[in-house]
Amino acid sequence: MNEQRRVLYVDDDGEFSEAMAARCRSMGVAVMTAKNALTAVTIAETWRPDVVCFDVEMPTGNGLDVCEFLASNPGLSHATFVIITGRSDREIVRRCGELRAHYIAKSPATWRQLQDVLCRALPDLQRSSIPTPSAN
C-alpha cells in the first residue's frame, strides 16, 4: 500500500470515539476524530478521508445532514460513509439507505460491524487482532 488509508470518526462521545479510533489504528489506518459537525466538515474537505463515520446527534449539526453534505462533495466521491448511532428508528435507517451510507447500531457488536465495512471499503487492510467485546 503506497499511502495510508484514512478514516474520520465523528462523535461527540469522546471515549467511544477514541476507542473506535484506536481499533481502526490497529488495522494500520490513519484516523482523525471530530466531536462536532463543523469540525468534521473542515477536516473532511481538507484531509479527504476514505471512510467517514458519523454519530447522528451531535453539537452543531446532525450526522445525517453532514453525511449528505459531504457525499455531494466531488472531492469525497471515493469515500464510504457510515452512520453509527444509538438510534434505530425507521427514519434513520431509511435516510441511510437514501444516502448510501452504512447503518450500524451502537452495541457490543459495533466494532465487528465497522471492521467488516472497513475491510470491504478498503480491501488492502488487515483485520485487527483486538478482540471484539462480548455482550453480557
DSSP file (Angstrom, degrees, kcal/mol; ACC not computed):
  #  RESIDUE AA STRUCTURE BP1 BP2  ACC     N-H-->O    O-->H-N    N-H-->O    O-->H-N    TCO  KAPPA ALPHA  PHI   PSI    X-CA   Y-CA   Z-CA
    1    1 A M              0   0    0      0, 0.0     3,-0.1     0, 0.0     4,-0.0   0.000 360.0 360.0 360.0 127.0    0.0    0.0    0.0
    2    2 A N        +     0   0    0      1,-0.2     2,-0.4     2,-0.0     0, 0.0   0.904 360.0  29.5 -78.9 -44.0    1.5    3.3   -1.1
    3    3 A E  S    S-     0   0    0      0, 0.0    -1,-0.2     0, 0.0     2,-0.1  -0.954  88.9-108.7-123.4 138.0   -0.5    5.7    1.0
    4    4 A Q        -     0   0    0     -2,-0.4    25,-0.1    -3,-0.1    24,-0.1  -0.399  38.6-115.1 -64.7 135.4   -2.0    5.1    4.4
    5    5 A R        -     0   0    0     23,-0.3    25,-3.0    -2,-0.1     2,-0.4  -0.346  30.6-136.8 -69.6 153.5   -5.8    4.8    4.3
    6    6 A R  E     -a   30   0A   0     23,-0.2    44,-1.9    42,-0.1    45,-1.7  -0.940  19.4-175.7-124.8 135.4   -7.7    7.5    6.2
    7    7 A V  E     -ab  31  51A   0     23,-2.6    25,-2.1    -2,-0.4     2,-0.5  -0.995  10.1-158.4-126.9 132.2  -10.8    7.3    8.5
    8    8 A L  E     -ab  32  52A   0     43,-2.6    45,-3.0    -2,-0.4     2,-0.6  -0.958  10.2-163.5-107.0 123.1  -12.6   10.3   10.0
    9    9 A Y  E     -ab  33  53A   0     23,-2.7    25,-2.0    -2,-0.5     2,-0.6  -0.939   4.5-169.5-112.2 118.6  -14.6    9.3   13.1
   10   10 A V  E     +ab  34  54A   0     43,-3.1    45,-1.4    -2,-0.6     2,-0.3  -0.919  27.8 127.8-116.3 111.7  -17.2   11.9   14.1
   11   11 A D        -     0   0    0     23,-2.2    25,-0.1    -2,-0.6     6,-0.1  -0.936  51.5-141.9-161.9 135.6  -18.9   11.5   17.5
   12   12 A D  S    S+     0   0    0     45,-0.3     2,-1.3    -2,-0.3     3,-0.1   0.598  86.8  89.7 -78.2  -9.2  -19.4   13.8   20.5
   13   13 A D     >  -     0   0    0      1,-0.2     4,-2.8     2,-0.1     5,-0.2  -0.730  63.6-170.9 -85.6  92.0  -18.9   10.9   22.8
   14   14 A G  H  > S+     0   0    0     -2,-1.3     4,-2.5     1,-0.2     5,-0.2   0.834  78.9  51.5 -57.7 -38.8  -15.1   11.3   23.1
   15   15 A E  H  > S+     0   0    0      2,-0.2     4,-1.9     1,-0.2    -1,-0.2   0.935 114.1  42.6 -66.0 -46.4  -14.5    8.0   24.9
   16   16 A F  H  > S+     0   0    0      2,-0.2     4,-2.4     1,-0.2     5,-0.2   0.923 114.7  51.9 -64.5 -44.5  -16.4    5.9   22.4
   17   17 A S  H  X S+     0   0    0     -4,-2.8     4,-2.5     1,-0.2    -2,-0.2   0.915 110.6  46.9 -59.0 -46.2  -14.8    7.8   19.5
   18   18 A E  H  X S+     0   0    0     -4,-2.5     4,-2.5    -5,-0.2    -1,-0.2   0.856 110.0  53.7 -67.5 -34.7  -11.3    7.3   20.8
   19   19 A A  H  X S+     0   0    0     -4,-1.9     4,-1.7     2,-0.2    -2,-0.2   0.927 112.6  43.5 -64.6 -43.6  -12.0    3.6   21.4
   20   20 A M  H  X S+     0   0    0     -4,-2.4     4,-2.2     2,-0.2    -2,-0.2   0.891 113.1  52.7 -67.9 -38.7  -13.1    3.1   17.8
   21   21 A A  H  X S+     0   0    0     -4,-2.5     4,-2.6    -5,-0.2    -2,-0.2   0.911 107.8  51.2 -62.8 -42.6  -10.2    5.3   16.5
   22   22 A A  H  X S+     0   0    0     -4,-2.5     4,-1.7     1,-0.2    -1,-0.2   0.896 110.0  49.6 -62.5 -40.1   -7.7    3.1   18.4
   23   23 A R  H  < S+     0   0    0     -4,-1.7     4,-0.5     2,-0.2    -1,-0.2   0.899 110.6  49.8 -66.2 -39.8   -9.2   -0.1   16.9
   24   24 A C  H ><>S+     0   0    0     -4,-2.2     3,-1.5     1,-0.2     5,-1.4   0.919 108.8  52.6 -63.4 -42.6   -9.0    1.5   13.4
   25   25 A R  H ><5S+     0   0    0     -4,-2.6     3,-2.3     1,-0.3    -1,-0.2   0.851  99.0  63.9 -61.4 -33.8   -5.4    2.4   14.0
   26   26 A S  T 3<5S+     0   0    0     -4,-1.7    -1,-0.3     1,-0.3   103,-0.2   0.693  98.9  55.7 -64.7 -16.2   -4.7   -1.2   15.0
   27   27 A M  T < 5S-     0   0    0     -3,-1.5    99,-0.7    -4,-0.5    -1,-0.3   0.364 127.7-100.2 -94.0   3.4   -5.6   -2.1   11.4
   28   28 A G  T < 5S+     0   0    0     -3,-2.3     2,-0.4     1,-0.3   -23,-0.3   0.691  77.4 140.0  88.1  19.9   -3.0    0.3   10.0
   29   29 A V      < -     0   0    0     -5,-1.4     2,-0.4    -8,-0.1    -1,-0.3  -0.765  53.9-126.2 -99.3 140.4   -5.4    3.2    9.3
   30   30 A A  E     -a    6   0A   0    -25,-3.0   -23,-2.6    -2,-0.4     2,-0.4  -0.713  35.9-165.5 -78.4 134.1   -4.7    6.9    9.9
   31   31 A V  E     -a    7   0A   0     -2,-0.4     2,-0.4   -25,-0.2   -23,-0.2  -0.976  19.1-176.7-130.1 136.5   -7.5    8.3   12.0
   32   32 A M  E     -a    8   0A   0    -25,-2.1   -23,-2.7    -2,-0.4     2,-0.3  -0.951  15.7-152.2-121.2 149.4   -8.7   11.7   12.8
   33   33 A T  E     -a    9   0A   0     -2,-0.4     2,-0.3   -25,-0.2   -23,-0.2  -0.892   9.3-170.4-121.4 153.7  -11.6   12.4   15.2
   34   34 A A  E     -a   10   0A   0    -25,-2.0   -23,-2.2    -2,-0.3     3,-0.1  -0.991  15.2-157.3-138.6 145.0  -14.1   15.3   15.4
   35   35 A K  S    S+     0   0    0     -2,-0.3     2,-0.3   -25,-0.2   -25,-0.1   0.457  76.5  31.0-101.7  -3.0  -16.6   16.0   18.2
   36   36 A N  S  > S-     0   0    0     22,-0.1     4,-2.0   -25,-0.1    24,-0.2  -0.966  81.5-106.4-151.3 167.9  -19.0   18.1   16.1
   37   37 A A  H  > S+     0   0    0     22,-1.5     4,-2.3    -2,-0.3     5,-0.2   0.875 112.8  53.8 -64.8 -41.6  -20.4   18.6   12.6
   38   38 A L  H  > S+     0   0    0     21,-0.2     4,-2.0     1,-0.2    -1,-0.2   0.921 110.9  45.6 -63.5 -44.0  -18.5   21.8   11.8
   39   39 A T  H  > S+     0   0    0      1,-0.2     4,-2.7     2,-0.2     5,-0.2   0.897 110.5  55.6 -64.1 -39.9  -15.1   20.3   12.7
   40   40 A A  H  X S+     0   0    0     -4,-2.0     4,-2.9     1,-0.2     5,-0.2   0.915 107.3  48.5 -59.3 -44.9  -16.0   17.2   10.7
   41   41 A V  H  X S+     0   0    0     -4,-2.3     4,-2.4     2,-0.2    -1,-0.2   0.930 112.0  49.2 -62.4 -45.5  -16.7   19.2    7.5
   42   42 A T  H  X S+     0   0    0     -4,-2.0     4,-1.2     2,-0.2     5,-0.2   0.937 115.2  43.2 -59.7 -48.6  -13.5   21.1    7.8
   43   43 A I  H  X>S+     0   0    0     -4,-2.7     4,-3.5     1,-0.2     5,-0.5   0.943 114.3  50.1 -63.7 -48.0  -11.4   18.0    8.3
   44   44 A A  H  X5S+     0   0    0     -4,-2.9     4,-1.6     1,-0.2    -2,-0.2   0.889 109.5  50.4 -60.6 -41.3  -13.2   16.0    5.6
   45   45 A E  H  <5S+     0   0    0     -4,-2.4    -1,-0.2    -5,-0.2    -2,-0.2   0.775 122.7  30.9 -71.6 -24.9  -12.8   18.7    3.0
   46   46 A T  H  <5S+     0   0    0     -4,-1.2    -2,-0.2    -3,-0.5    -1,-0.2   0.816 126.8  37.9 -99.5 -36.7   -9.1   19.2    3.6
   47   47 A W  H  <5S-     0   0    0     -4,-3.5    -3,-0.2    -5,-0.2    -2,-0.2   0.732  87.2-151.0 -89.3 -25.4   -7.9   15.7    4.6
   48   48 A R     << -     0   0    0     -4,-1.6   -42,-0.1    -5,-0.5    -4,-0.1   0.960  16.8-154.8  51.6  68.0  -10.2   13.7    2.2
   49   49 A P        -     0   0    0      0, 0.0   -42,-0.2     0, 0.0     3,-0.1  -0.232  19.1-135.6 -68.6 159.1  -10.7   10.5    4.2
   50   50 A D  S    S+     0   0    0    -44,-1.9    30,-2.5     1,-0.3     2,-0.4   0.794  93.5  25.6 -81.2 -32.2  -11.5    7.2    2.6
   51   51 A V  E     -bc   7  80A   0    -45,-1.7   -43,-2.6    28,-0.2     2,-0.5  -0.998  66.7-165.6-134.8 136.4  -14.2    6.4    5.2
   52   52 A V  E     -bc   8  81A   0     28,-2.6    30,-2.7    -2,-0.4     2,-0.4  -0.988   5.7-165.3-125.0 123.3  -16.2    8.8    7.3
   53   53 A C  E     -bc   9  82A   0    -45,-3.0   -43,-3.1    -2,-0.5     2,-0.4  -0.910  11.7-171.7-108.7 132.8  -18.1    7.5   10.4
   54   54 A F  E     -bc  10  83A   0     28,-3.0    30,-3.5    -2,-0.4     2,-0.2  -0.941  22.6-143.8-126.4 144.8  -20.8    9.7   12.0
   55   55 A D        -     0   0    0    -45,-1.4    30,-0.2    -2,-0.4     8,-0.1  -0.633  25.7-133.1 -85.5 161.6  -23.0    9.7   15.0
   56   56 A V  S    S+     0   0    0     -2,-0.2     7,-3.1    28,-0.2     2,-0.7   0.951  87.8  49.6 -83.9 -54.9  -26.4   11.2   14.3
   57   57 A E  E    S+E   62   0B   0      5,-0.2   -45,-0.3     6,-0.1    -1,-0.2  -0.772  73.1 141.9 -96.7 112.6  -27.0   13.6   17.2
   58   58 A M  E >   -E   61   0B   0      3,-1.1     3,-1.3    -2,-0.7   -22,-0.1  -0.939  55.6 -84.0-140.9 160.8  -24.0   15.9   17.8
   59   59 A P  T 3  S+     0   0    0      0, 0.0   -22,-1.5     0, 0.0   -21,-0.2  -0.382 112.0  15.4 -61.7 147.7  -23.5   19.6   18.7
   60   60 A T  T 3  S+     0   0    0    -24,-0.2     2,-0.2   -23,-0.1   -24,-0.1   0.663 129.5   2.7  61.1  22.2  -23.7   22.0   15.8
   61   61 A G  E <  S-E   58   0B   0     -3,-1.3    -3,-1.1   -24,-0.1     2,-0.4  -0.745  74.1 -88.0 152.8 163.6  -25.4   19.5   13.5
   62   62 A N  E  >  -E   57   0B   0     -2,-0.2     4,-2.3    -5,-0.2     3,-0.3  -0.832  30.5-135.8 -98.9 131.8  -26.9   16.2   12.6
   63   63 A G  H  > S+     0   0    0     -7,-3.1     4,-2.4    -2,-0.4    -7,-0.2   0.827 105.5  54.2 -57.7 -34.6  -24.6   13.5   11.4
   64   64 A L  H  > S+     0   0    0     -8,-0.3     4,-2.4     2,-0.2    -1,-0.2   0.900 109.0  48.0 -67.5 -39.8  -27.1   12.5    8.6
   65   65 A D  H  > S+     0   0    0     -3,-0.3     4,-2.3     2,-0.2    -2,-0.2   0.903 112.9  48.1 -65.9 -40.8  -27.1   16.1    7.3
   66   66 A V  H  X S+     0   0    0     -4,-2.3     4,-2.9     2,-0.2     5,-0.3   0.905 110.2  52.8 -65.8 -40.9  -23.4   16.3    7.4
   67   67 A C  H  X S+     0   0    0     -4,-2.4     4,-2.6    -5,-0.2    -2,-0.2   0.934 110.0  48.1 -57.9 -47.3  -23.2   13.0    5.6
   68   68 A E  H  X S+     0   0    0     -4,-2.4     4,-1.0     2,-0.2    -2,-0.2   0.913 112.6  48.9 -60.8 -43.6  -25.5   14.3    2.9
   69   69 A F  H >< S+     0   0    0     -4,-2.3     3,-0.5     1,-0.2    -2,-0.2   0.935 115.1  43.1 -62.0 -47.9  -23.4   17.5    2.5
   70   70 A L  H >< S+     0   0    0     -4,-2.9     3,-1.6     1,-0.2     6,-0.2   0.848 106.9  60.6 -69.9 -33.5  -20.1   15.6    2.3
   71   71 A A  H 3< S+     0   0    0     -4,-2.6    -1,-0.2     1,-0.3    -2,-0.2   0.769 101.7  54.9 -64.7 -23.9  -21.5   13.0   -0.1
   72   72 A S  T << S+     0   0    0     -4,-1.0    -1,-0.3    -3,-0.5    -2,-0.2   0.494  84.5 102.5 -86.2  -3.2  -22.3   15.8   -2.5
   73   73 A N    X   -     0   0    0     -3,-1.6     3,-2.3    -4,-0.2     4,-0.1  -0.720  66.2-149.1 -83.4 116.6  -18.6   17.0   -2.5
   74   74 A P  G >  S+     0   0    0      0, 0.0     3,-1.3     0, 0.0     4,-0.2   0.792  96.3  63.4 -57.0 -28.1  -16.8   15.8   -5.6
   75   75 A G  G 3  S+     0   0    0      1,-0.3     3,-0.2     2,-0.1    -5,-0.0   0.626 106.9  43.8 -70.7 -12.3  -13.6   15.6   -3.7
   76   76 A L  G X  S+     0   0    0     -3,-2.3     3,-1.6    -6,-0.2    -1,-0.3   0.116  74.5 115.1-116.3  19.4  -15.1   12.9   -1.5
   77   77 A S  T <  S+     0   0    0     -3,-1.3    -1,-0.1     1,-0.3    -2,-0.1   0.751  77.5  54.4 -62.7 -22.1  -16.8   10.9   -4.2
   78   78 A H  T 3  S+     0   0    0     -4,-0.2    -1,-0.3    -3,-0.2    -2,-0.1   0.637  89.5 108.0 -81.8 -15.1  -14.4    8.0   -3.4
   79   79 A A    <   -     0   0    0     -3,-1.6     2,-0.4   -30,-0.1   -28,-0.2  -0.270  61.0-141.2 -75.4 149.0  -15.4    8.0    0.3
   80   80 A T  E     -c   51   0A   0    -30,-2.5   -28,-2.6    21,-0.0     2,-0.4  -0.901  19.5-148.7-101.7 134.6  -17.5    5.4    2.1
   81   81 A F  E     -c   52   0A   0     -2,-0.4    21,-2.6    19,-0.4     2,-0.4  -0.878  13.3-173.3-111.5 139.9  -20.0    6.8    4.7
   82   82 A V  E     -cd  53 102A   0    -30,-2.7   -28,-3.0    -2,-0.4     2,-0.6  -0.997  13.0-154.3-134.1 129.3  -21.0    5.1    7.9
   83   83 A I  E     -cd  54 103A   0     19,-3.6    21,-2.9    -2,-0.4     2,-0.5  -0.925  13.5-176.7-102.7 121.0  -23.7    6.1   10.4
   84   84 A I  E     + d   0 104A   0    -30,-3.5     2,-0.3    -2,-0.6   -28,-0.2  -0.962  23.0 146.8-120.2 112.6  -23.0    4.7   13.9
   85   85 A T  E     - d   0 105A   0     19,-1.9    21,-2.6    -2,-0.5   -30,-0.1  -0.960  58.3-130.3-147.3 157.9  -25.8    5.6   16.3
   86   86 A G  S    S+     0   0    0     -2,-0.3     2,-0.3    19,-0.2    19,-0.1   0.547  86.2  94.1 -81.9  -9.4  -27.8    4.5   19.3
   87   87 A R        +     0   0    0      1,-0.1    -2,-0.2     2,-0.0    19,-0.1  -0.645  44.8 173.5 -86.9 141.4  -31.0    5.4   17.4
   88   88 A S        +     0   0    0     -2,-0.3    -1,-0.1    17,-0.1    17,-0.0   0.155  26.2 137.7-132.3  19.4  -32.7    2.7   15.4
   89   89 A D    >>  -     0   0    0      1,-0.1     4,-1.7     4,-0.0     3,-0.7  -0.293  65.1-111.2 -69.7 157.4  -35.9    4.3   14.2
   90   90 A R  H 3> S+     0   0    0      1,-0.2     4,-3.0     2,-0.2     5,-0.2   0.817 114.2  61.0 -58.4 -34.7  -37.1    3.7   10.7
   91   91 A E  H 3> S+     0   0    0      2,-0.2     4,-2.5     1,-0.2    -1,-0.2   0.902 104.8  48.1 -62.2 -41.0  -36.4    7.2    9.5
   92   92 A I  H <> S+     0   0    0     -3,-0.7     4,-2.3     2,-0.2    -1,-0.2   0.947 114.5  45.4 -63.3 -48.6  -32.7    6.9   10.4
   93   93 A V  H  X S+     0   0    0     -4,-1.7     4,-1.9     1,-0.2    -2,-0.2   0.902 113.9  49.7 -63.4 -41.3  -32.4    3.6    8.6
   94   94 A R  H  X S+     0   0    0     -4,-3.0     4,-2.2     1,-0.2    -1,-0.2   0.925 110.8  49.3 -62.9 -44.9  -34.4    4.9    5.6
   95   95 A R  H  X S+     0   0    0     -4,-2.5     4,-2.1     1,-0.2    -1,-0.2   0.874 107.1  54.9 -65.8 -36.7  -32.2    8.0    5.3
   96   96 A C  H  X>S+     0   0    0     -4,-2.3     5,-2.7     1,-0.2     4,-0.7   0.923 108.0  50.6 -59.5 -43.2  -29.0    5.9    5.5
   97   97 A G  H ><5S+     0   0    0     -4,-1.9     3,-0.9     1,-0.2    -2,-0.2   0.915 109.0  50.2 -60.5 -43.8  -30.3    4.0    2.5
   98   98 A E  H 3<5S+     0   0    0     -4,-2.2    -1,-0.2     1,-0.2    -2,-0.2   0.870 114.6  44.3 -61.6 -36.8  -31.0    7.2    0.6
   99   99 A L  H 3<5S-     0   0    0     -4,-2.1    -1,-0.2    -5,-0.2    -2,-0.2   0.490 108.9-123.9 -86.1  -3.8  -27.5    8.4    1.3
  100  100 A R  T <<5 +     0   0    0     -3,-0.9   -19,-0.4    -4,-0.7     2,-0.4   0.866  63.1 146.6  58.1  37.1  -26.0    5.0    0.5
  101  101 A A      < -     0   0    0     -5,-2.7   -19,-0.2    -6,-0.2    -1,-0.2  -0.815  53.9-114.0-102.2 143.2  -24.4    5.1    4.0
  102  102 A H  E     -d   82   0A   0    -21,-2.6   -19,-3.6    -2,-0.4     2,-0.5  -0.556  27.9-142.6 -72.7 139.6  -23.9    2.0    6.0
  103  103 A Y  E     +d   83   0A   0     -2,-0.2     2,-0.4   -21,-0.2   -19,-0.2  -0.925  22.2 175.3-107.5 127.0  -26.0    1.9    9.2
  104  104 A I  E     -d   84   0A   0    -21,-2.9   -19,-1.9    -2,-0.5     2,-0.3  -0.990  22.2-141.0-131.6 124.1  -24.5    0.4   12.4
  105  105 A A  E     -d   85   0A   0     -2,-0.4     2,-0.4   -21,-0.2   -19,-0.2  -0.655  30.5-108.4 -80.7 136.3  -26.4    0.5   15.7
  106  106 A K  S    S+     0   0    0    -21,-2.6    -1,-0.1    -2,-0.3   -22,-0.0  -0.518  70.2 120.3 -64.8 123.2  -24.2    1.2   18.7
  107  107 A S  S >  S-     0   0    0     -2,-0.4     3,-1.8    28,-0.0     4,-0.3  -0.927  83.3 -75.1-166.1 178.7  -24.0   -2.1   20.6
  108  108 A P  T 3  S+     0   0    0      0, 0.0     3,-0.3     0, 0.0     4,-0.3   0.729 130.5  56.2 -61.9 -18.4  -21.4   -4.6   21.7
  109  109 A A  T 3> S+     0   0    0      1,-0.2     4,-2.3     2,-0.1     5,-0.2   0.379  75.9 102.8 -92.6   4.0  -21.1   -5.7   18.0
  110  110 A T  H <> S+     0   0    0     -3,-1.8     4,-2.8     1,-0.2     5,-0.2   0.916  80.5  47.5 -55.7 -48.8  -20.3   -2.2   16.7
  111  111 A W  H  > S+     0   0    0     -4,-0.3     4,-3.2    -3,-0.3     5,-0.2   0.931 111.3  50.3 -61.8 -45.6  -16.6   -2.8   16.3
  112  112 A R  H  > S+     0   0    0     -4,-0.3     4,-1.9     1,-0.2    -1,-0.2   0.915 113.7  46.1 -58.9 -43.2  -17.1   -6.1   14.4
  113  113 A Q  H  X S+     0   0    0     -4,-2.3     4,-2.0     2,-0.2    -1,-0.2   0.905 114.2  47.2 -67.5 -41.5  -19.6   -4.5   12.1
  114  114 A L  H  X S+     0   0    0     -4,-2.8     4,-2.9    -5,-0.2    -2,-0.2   0.911 109.5  54.1 -65.7 -41.1  -17.4   -1.4   11.5
  115  115 A Q  H  X S+     0   0    0     -4,-3.2     4,-2.4    -5,-0.2    -1,-0.2   0.897 107.3  51.4 -59.6 -40.5  -14.4   -3.7   10.9
  116  116 A D  H  X S+     0   0    0     -4,-1.9     4,-1.8    -5,-0.2    -1,-0.2   0.926 111.2  47.4 -61.5 -45.1  -16.4   -5.6    8.2
  117  117 A V  H  X S+     0   0    0     -4,-2.0     4,-2.8     1,-0.2     5,-0.3   0.928 112.1  50.1 -62.6 -45.0  -17.3   -2.3    6.5
  118  118 A L  H  X S+     0   0    0     -4,-2.9     4,-2.8     1,-0.2    -2,-0.2   0.907 109.5  50.5 -60.8 -42.4  -13.7   -1.1    6.6
  119  119 A C  H  < S+     0   0    0     -4,-2.4    -1,-0.2    -5,-0.2    -2,-0.2   0.837 114.0  44.9 -67.5 -32.1  -12.4   -4.3    5.1
  120  120 A R  H  < S+     0   0    0     -4,-1.8    -2,-0.2    -5,-0.2    -1,-0.2   0.894 118.6  42.2 -75.2 -40.3  -15.0   -4.1    2.3
  121  121 A A  H  < S+     0   0    0     -4,-2.8    -2,-0.2     1,-0.3    -3,-0.2   0.827 127.8  30.7 -74.6 -32.0  -14.3   -0.4    1.6
  122  122 A L  S >< S+     0   0    0     -4,-2.8     3,-2.2    -5,-0.3    -1,-0.3  -0.689  70.5 179.0-128.2  75.6  -10.5   -0.7    2.0
  123  123 A P  T 3  S+     0   0    0      0, 0.0    -1,-0.1     0, 0.0    -4,-0.1   0.623  74.0  68.2 -62.1 -13.8   -9.6   -4.2    0.8
  124  124 A D  T 3  S+     0   0    0      2,-0.1     2,-0.1     0, 0.0    -5,-0.1   0.472  81.6 103.9 -83.1   0.1   -5.9   -3.8    1.4
  125  125 A L    <   -     0   0    0     -3,-2.2     2,-0.4    -7,-0.2   -97,-0.1  -0.429  66.7-133.7 -80.3 155.2   -6.4   -3.7    5.2
  126  126 A Q        -     0   0    0    -99,-0.7    -2,-0.1    -2,-0.1    -1,-0.0  -0.882  31.7-104.5-103.1 140.4   -5.6   -6.4    7.6
  127  127 A R        -     0   0    0     -2,-0.4     2,-0.1     1,-0.1   -11,-0.0  -0.338  40.8-106.4 -62.7 144.3   -8.2   -7.3   10.2
  128  128 A S        -     0   0    0      1,-0.1  -101,-0.1     2,-0.1    -1,-0.1  -0.377  12.3-145.1 -69.7 147.6   -7.4   -6.1   13.7
  129  129 A S        +     0   0    0   -103,-0.2    -1,-0.1    -2,-0.1    -2,-0.1   0.411  66.3 115.2 -91.4   0.9   -6.3   -8.6   16.3
  130  130 A I  S    S-     0   0    0   -107,-0.1    -2,-0.1     1,-0.1     2,-0.0  -0.582  72.8-119.0 -71.5 125.4   -8.1   -6.7   19.0
  131  131 A P        -     0   0    0      0, 0.0    -1,-0.1     0, 0.0    -2,-0.1  -0.321  20.4-117.8 -66.8 147.8  -10.9   -8.9   20.3
  132  132 A T        -     0   0    0      1,-0.1   -23,-0.1   -21,-0.0     2,-0.0  -0.716  33.9-112.3 -82.5 130.7  -14.5   -7.8   20.0
  133  133 A P        -     0   0    0      0, 0.0     2,-0.2     0, 0.0   -22,-0.1  -0.343  32.7-127.2 -61.9 142.7  -16.2   -7.3   23.4
  134  134 A S        -     0   0    0      1,-0.1     2,-0.3   -25,-0.0   -25,-0.0  -0.630  20.1-108.3 -91.9 153.7  -18.9   -9.8   24.0
  135  135 A A              0   0    0     -2,-0.2    -1,-0.1     1,-0.1   -28,-0.0  -0.579 360.0 360.0 -77.0 138.1  -22.4   -8.9   25.1
  136  136 A N              0   0    0     -2,-0.3    -1,-0.1     0, 0.0    -2,-0.0   0.384 360.0 360.0-111.2 360.0  -23.3   -9.7   28.7
